[in-house]
Amino acid sequence: MKKLILFALILGFAASSFAQDFKQKFVATDIDNFWLAYDKILSTKDSAQQYAFLKELYLDRGTEGLKGLIEVRNYTEKDFINWMTQYPNFWKSLRPNTFKVASLYPKIEANIQKLKNAYPELKPATIYFSFGAFKSGGTIQGNSVLIGSELSLADKTTIIDELPAWRQSFYKNQNPFHELPLVCTHEYIHTQQKEMAENLLSMCLYEGVAEFISCKVTDTKSDAPAIEFGKANQEVVIDKFVSDLFTMTNTYNWMWGENKNELKVRDLGYYIGYEICERYYNLSQDKAKAIKELIELDYTNEKEVERIVDITKLLPNTLEVLYTDYEKKRPKVVSLTPFESGSQSVKPGIILISITFSEEMDTNYRGFDFGPLGENHVYKFRKLIGWSNDNKTITVEVEVEPNKNYQSLVTKRFVNKKGLALKPFLIEFRTTD
């Protein structure tokens, strides 16, 4: 009996210690510092004095969260001053909410605990509330969640009619203050994930994992308009997504930008990722394992990404088949002048190299890189001569030395008018004495 009591006490102590170890940390001192700086900045018209107040009262006193937000979003002092000295009604109406942020802590902490219950491997992250310059309501850096309070602490009482039209749409479509607990859970998941790969599908999955799991574990409906729109218009959204799947020129129609295609709804990539994750979870017998697999997904592991995507049957065919079709449509390099790639008799000096493609290219995109021999075997680039009238041939002026092997990779940063990337082409040659 004594052993049972002792065992129970040990269990109770372990549970208590666990709860203590995982107590959520919030840091909001940047909010007080911001308003102190704001009042001082507005008390003078002297721009030099304004910058001095910004630095002394806000930036120099900034938390690690503020420093991270500035670094991640590339904020400058000018960005802060420009936004802080305009829109008085916006700032006045926002101010009371920013002092209520602590009222959200219990809900946020409860959400994170639910996430921990669903994903026991969850590592702690500190949540910082700072003010940025209107580029981000929430992001991460390492194990820190960085909340942009000028966006995320607004609500329907916040006056926005002074703001630029492009910025007003966020406040009209969202109710940020009330949505913040879910946003924090979403960003918390990002602190647990591996880095995304540089392709559209990876970006969609990265955001979709965070959105679906945060909604699932908290039993909360997503606040992202793209999710509802995608579910209501699935066929047309999927069709458009497949046409853009292997391009990089249309990324901002799907992620983190203003959608300029006919669908007009921003961030539809969140829907794509969300739908894949939801289907994968629903198809899985072991729900806990599915959550773990999604959070820990390695985006550079193409086979694992393909397995998860293909099993959901969201796309009209497997990724392998879709990629094979895409490869057939890609533009190619069809000729090189004044010599062929592989030539061993190129005269040294200044030469013009013309690269001709199989079709008209988008002249706004181009890129060259090192070949397998590395940077010591790249010719000296002198200048871009330009494109031919039909935009099928580009000419560059380069300088080459005697008796040397040269390589240059014509990369997939070249794209055609439809945004399809070039099949990379290696230029290699040797110069004579």
ZISULFEN-V240190 format. One record per residue. RES is the residue in one letter. SS is DSSP state (H for helix, E for strand, L for the rest). PSI is psi in radians with two decimals (* if undefined). Layout:
RES,SS,PSI ; RES,SS,PSI
This chain:
M,L,-0.75 ; K,H,-0.66 ; K,H,-0.69 ; L,H,-0.75 ; I,H,-0.77 ; L,H,-0.75 ; F,H,-0.73 ; A,H,-0.69 ; L,H,-0.70 ; I,H,-0.78 ; L,H,-0.77 ; G,H,-0.72 ; F,H,-0.72 ; A,H,-0.76 ; A,H,-0.73 ; S,H,-0.75 ; S,H,-0.71 ; F,H,-0.80 ; A,H,-0.69 ; Q,H,-0.78 ; D,H,-0.56 ; F,L,0.21 ; K,L,2.22 ; Q,L,2.37 ; K,L,2.19 ; F,E,2.47 ; V,E,2.06 ; A,L,0.33 ; T,H,-0.40 ; D,H,-0.46 ; I,H,-0.86 ; D,H,-0.76 ; N,H,-0.64 ; F,H,-0.84 ; W,H,-0.55 ; L,H,-0.79 ; A,H,-0.72 ; Y,H,-0.85 ; D,H,-0.71 ; K,H,-0.72 ; I,H,-0.71 ; L,H,-0.15 ; S,L,-0.10 ; T,L,2.68 ; K,L,-0.05 ; D,L,1.94 ; S,H,-0.64 ; A,H,-0.70 ; Q,H,-0.65 ; Q,H,-0.80 ; Y,H,-0.63 ; A,H,-0.75 ; F,H,-0.75 ; L,H,-0.84 ; K,H,-0.85 ; E,H,-0.75 ; L,H,-0.36 ; Y,H,-1.03 ; L,H,-0.82 ; D,L,-0.44 ; R,L,0.06 ; G,L,2.56 ; T,L,3.00 ; E,H,-0.51 ; G,H,-0.78 ; L,H,-0.76 ; K,H,-0.71 ; G,H,-0.74 ; L,H,-0.75 ; I,H,-0.73 ; E,H,-0.80 ; V,H,-0.68 ; R,H,0.10 ; N,L,0.74 ; Y,L,2.52 ; T,L,2.87 ; E,H,-0.64 ; K,H,-0.68 ; D,H,-0.83 ; F,H,-0.85 ; I,H,-0.76 ; N,H,-0.77 ; W,H,-0.62 ; M,H,-0.52 ; T,L,0.04 ; Q,L,2.99 ; Y,L,0.96 ; P,H,-0.67 ; N,H,-0.62 ; F,H,-0.91 ; W,H,-0.70 ; K,H,-0.72 ; S,H,-0.48 ; L,H,-0.56 ; R,H,-0.85 ; P,H,-0.66 ; N,H,-0.58 ; T,H,-0.38 ; F,L,0.01 ; K,L,0.10 ; V,H,-0.58 ; A,H,-0.41 ; S,H,-0.32 ; L,H,-0.23 ; Y,H,-0.82 ; P,H,-0.71 ; K,H,-0.73 ; I,H,-0.79 ; E,H,-0.67 ; A,H,-0.69 ; N,H,-0.78 ; I,H,-0.62 ; Q,H,-0.69 ; K,H,-0.68 ; L,H,-0.72 ; K,H,-0.67 ; N,H,-0.66 ; A,H,-0.47 ; Y,L,1.47 ; P,L,-0.38 ; E,L,0.03 ; L,L,2.25 ; K,L,2.46 ; P,L,2.56 ; A,L,2.47 ; T,E,2.40 ; I,E,2.08 ; Y,E,2.38 ; F,E,1.96 ; S,E,3.10 ; F,L,2.26 ; G,L,-2.57 ; A,L,0.91 ; F,L,0.43 ; K,L,-0.27 ; S,L,2.23 ; G,L,-0.44 ; G,E,2.37 ; T,E,-3.03 ; I,E,2.84 ; Q,E,1.99 ; G,L,-2.18 ; N,L,0.56 ; S,E,2.34 ; V,E,2.19 ; L,E,1.95 ; I,E,2.18 ; G,E,1.80 ; S,H,-0.46 ; E,H,-0.38 ; L,H,-0.87 ; S,H,-0.21 ; L,L,0.20 ; A,L,2.80 ; D,L,-2.90 ; K,L,-0.17 ; T,L,-0.16 ; T,L,2.27 ; I,L,2.11 ; I,L,-0.01 ; D,L,-0.20 ; E,L,-0.41 ; L,L,2.74 ; P,L,2.60 ; A,H,-0.68 ; W,H,-0.48 ; R,H,-0.44 ; Q,H,-0.56 ; S,H,-0.61 ; F,H,-0.84 ; Y,H,-0.55 ; K,H,-0.66 ; N,H,-0.30 ; Q,L,2.92 ; N,L,1.32 ; P,H,-0.81 ; F,H,-0.74 ; H,H,-0.33 ; E,H,-0.10 ; L,H,-0.69 ; P,H,-0.69 ; L,H,-0.68 ; V,H,-0.77 ; C,H,-0.69 ; T,H,-0.76 ; H,H,-0.89 ; E,H,-0.58 ; Y,H,-0.72 ; I,H,-0.66 ; H,H,-0.57 ; T,L,-0.28 ; Q,L,-0.30 ; Q,L,2.77 ; K,L,2.79 ; E,L,2.51 ; M,L,2.73 ; A,L,2.91 ; E,L,1.21 ; N,L,2.77 ; L,H,-0.74 ; L,H,-0.75 ; S,H,-0.76 ; M,H,-0.76 ; C,H,-0.76 ; L,H,-0.73 ; Y,H,-0.83 ; E,H,-0.64 ; G,H,-0.67 ; V,H,-0.86 ; A,H,-0.69 ; E,H,-0.80 ; F,H,-0.85 ; I,H,-0.67 ; S,H,-0.69 ; C,H,-0.73 ; K,H,-0.86 ; V,H,-0.44 ; T,H,-0.04 ; D,L,0.85 ; T,L,2.38 ; K,L,2.45 ; S,L,2.45 ; D,L,-0.08 ; A,L,2.07 ; P,H,-0.51 ; A,H,-0.57 ; I,H,-0.85 ; E,H,-0.75 ; F,H,-0.76 ; G,H,-0.73 ; K,H,-0.59 ; A,H,-0.35 ; N,L,0.76 ; Q,H,-0.80 ; E,H,-0.84 ; V,H,-0.60 ; V,H,-0.79 ; I,H,-0.73 ; D,H,-0.78 ; K,H,-0.66 ; F,H,-0.78 ; V,H,-0.64 ; S,H,-0.41 ; D,H,-0.05 ; L,L,-0.74 ; F,L,0.26 ; T,L,2.76 ; M,L,-0.15 ; T,L,-0.36 ; N,L,0.29 ; T,H,-0.72 ; Y,H,-0.10 ; N,H,-0.30 ; W,L,-0.54 ; M,L,2.25 ; W,L,0.54 ; G,L,3.13 ; E,L,2.14 ; N,L,2.14 ; K,L,0.12 ; N,L,-3.04 ; E,L,-0.25 ; L,L,-0.56 ; K,L,-0.10 ; V,L,2.20 ; R,L,2.76 ; D,L,0.61 ; L,H,-0.26 ; G,H,-0.50 ; Y,H,-0.71 ; Y,H,-0.79 ; I,H,-0.88 ; G,H,-0.73 ; Y,H,-0.81 ; E,H,-0.70 ; I,H,-0.80 ; C,H,-0.72 ; E,H,-0.78 ; R,H,-0.73 ; Y,H,-0.77 ; Y,H,-0.81 ; N,H,-0.54 ; L,H,-0.30 ; S,L,2.36 ; Q,L,-0.67 ; D,L,1.74 ; K,H,-0.70 ; A,H,-0.70 ; K,H,-0.67 ; A,H,-0.77 ; I,H,-0.77 ; K,H,-0.78 ; E,H,-0.72 ; L,H,-0.79 ; I,H,-0.66 ; E,L,0.22 ; L,L,2.28 ; D,L,1.90 ; Y,L,-0.23 ; T,L,-0.14 ; N,L,1.58 ; E,H,-0.64 ; K,H,-0.70 ; E,H,-0.70 ; V,H,-0.80 ; E,H,-0.73 ; R,H,-0.82 ; I,H,-0.77 ; V,H,-0.81 ; D,H,-0.63 ; I,H,-0.40 ; T,H,-0.36 ; K,L,0.52 ; L,L,-0.70 ; L,L,2.74 ; P,L,-0.24 ; N,L,3.05 ; T,L,2.77 ; L,H,-0.61 ; E,H,-0.77 ; V,H,-0.75 ; L,H,-0.66 ; Y,H,-0.66 ; T,H,-0.75 ; D,H,-0.71 ; Y,H,-0.76 ; E,H,-0.62 ; K,H,-0.43 ; K,H,-0.18 ; R,L,2.51 ; P,L,2.77 ; K,L,2.79 ; V,E,2.19 ; V,E,-0.35 ; S,E,2.78 ; L,E,2.32 ; T,E,2.61 ; P,L,0.24 ; F,L,2.91 ; E,L,2.65 ; S,L,2.32 ; G,L,-0.09 ; S,L,2.51 ; Q,L,0.21 ; S,L,0.75 ; V,E,2.28 ; K,L,2.40 ; P,L,2.90 ; G,E,-2.72 ; I,E,2.20 ; I,E,2.73 ; L,E,2.19 ; I,E,2.16 ; S,E,2.26 ; I,E,2.13 ; T,E,2.31 ; F,E,2.88 ; S,L,-0.23 ; E,L,3.05 ; E,L,2.37 ; M,E,2.79 ; D,L,1.95 ; T,L,-0.08 ; N,L,-0.16 ; Y,L,2.30 ; R,L,2.79 ; G,L,2.44 ; F,E,2.73 ; D,E,3.04 ; F,L,2.68 ; G,L,-3.02 ; P,L,-0.46 ; L,L,-0.20 ; G,L,-3.07 ; E,H,-0.37 ; N,H,-0.09 ; H,H,0.40 ; V,L,2.36 ; Y,L,2.78 ; K,E,2.03 ; F,E,2.28 ; R,E,-0.88 ; K,E,2.79 ; L,E,2.10 ; I,E,-0.73 ; G,E,-3.05 ; W,E,2.65 ; S,L,2.90 ; N,L,-0.56 ; D,L,0.09 ; N,L,0.51 ; K,L,-0.29 ; T,E,2.30 ; I,E,2.45 ; T,E,2.31 ; V,E,2.63 ; E,E,2.21 ; V,E,2.90 ; E,E,2.30 ; V,E,2.60 ; E,L,2.84 ; P,L,2.63 ; N,L,0.96 ; K,L,2.55 ; N,E,2.35 ; Y,E,2.56 ; Q,E,2.56 ; S,E,2.29 ; L,E,2.12 ; V,E,1.97 ; T,L,3.06 ; K,L,0.05 ; R,L,-0.27 ; F,L,2.29 ; V,E,2.72 ; N,E,-3.06 ; K,L,-0.37 ; K,L,0.00 ; G,L,0.10 ; L,L,2.31 ; A,E,2.57 ; L,L,2.54 ; K,L,2.05 ; P,L,2.53 ; F,E,2.28 ; L,E,2.07 ; I,E,2.13 ; E,E,2.47 ; F,E,2.93 ; R,E,2.43 ; T,E,2.74 ; T,L,3.04 ; D,L,*
